[in-house]
């Protein structure tokens, strides 16, 4: 099936690793590492604390969600130029 004129395919939208600035890649890896660390802490809290753990788990979940939405879903682009724009 031939794509409609004026549309882009996934391969055209997805930048190659060589075209992404190294600072962005480092930031992505740092955020990924932070998310892994947060998940480990969440697991430790969930297994060690039997009562009253929901505020801590909620706070960590909100931090994780914020990191994902900002860095991987690029929500800052909805309001114009973000600090990652060049």
C-alpha positions in Angstrom: 0.0 0.0 0.0 1.4 3.3 -1.0 1.5 6.1 1.6 -0.7 9.2 1.0 1.3 12.2 -0.3 2.4 14.6 2.4 2.5 12.0 5.2 5.6 10.8 6.9 6.4 7.2 7.9 7.8 6.2 11.3 11.3 5.8 9.8 11.2 9.4 8.6 10.1 10.8 12.0 12.5 8.7 14.1 15.9 10.2 14.2 18.9 8.0 13.8 21.3 7.8 16.9 23.9 9.6 14.9 21.6 12.6 14.3 20.7 13.0 18.0 23.0 15.4 19.9 25.2 13.6 22.5 23.8 15.8 25.3 20.3 14.6 24.6 21.4 11.0 24.6 23.2 11.4 27.9 20.2 13.1 29.4 18.0 10.2 28.2 20.4 7.6 29.7 20.5 9.6 32.9 16.7 9.8 33.1 16.5 6.1 32.4 19.0 5.4 35.2 16.9 7.6 37.5 13.8 5.7 36.7 15.4 2.4 37.3 16.7 3.7 40.7 13.2 5.0 41.6 11.7 1.6 40.7 14.2 -0.2 43.0 13.4 2.2 45.8 9.7 1.6 45.2 10.2 -2.1 45.4 12.2 -1.8 48.6 9.6 0.4 50.3 6.7 -1.9 49.2 8.4 -5.0 50.6 9.9 -3.5 53.8 7.1 -1.1 54.9 3.8 -2.9 55.7 1.6 0.1 56.7 1.7 3.7 55.7 3.7 3.2 52.5 1.2 4.7 50.1 2.4 8.3 50.4 6.0 7.4 49.6 5.0 5.1 46.7 2.6 7.8 45.4 5.3 10.5 45.5 7.8 8.2 43.7 5.2 7.3 41.1 4.5 11.0 40.4 8.2 11.7 40.1 8.5 8.8 37.6 5.5 9.9 35.7 6.8 13.5 35.5 10.2 12.3 34.2 8.6 10.1 31.6 6.2 12.8 30.4 8.8 15.5 30.2 11.8 13.7 28.8 10.3 10.8 26.7 6.9 12.2 25.7 8.3 15.7 25.1 5.3 17.5 26.7 7.3 20.8 26.9 6.8 21.1 23.1 3.1 21.7 23.6 3.9 25.2 25.0 6.4 26.3 22.5 10.1 26.3 22.7 11.5 24.2 25.5 15.1 24.1 26.8 15.8 21.1 24.5 15.0 23.0 21.3 17.9 24.1 19.2 
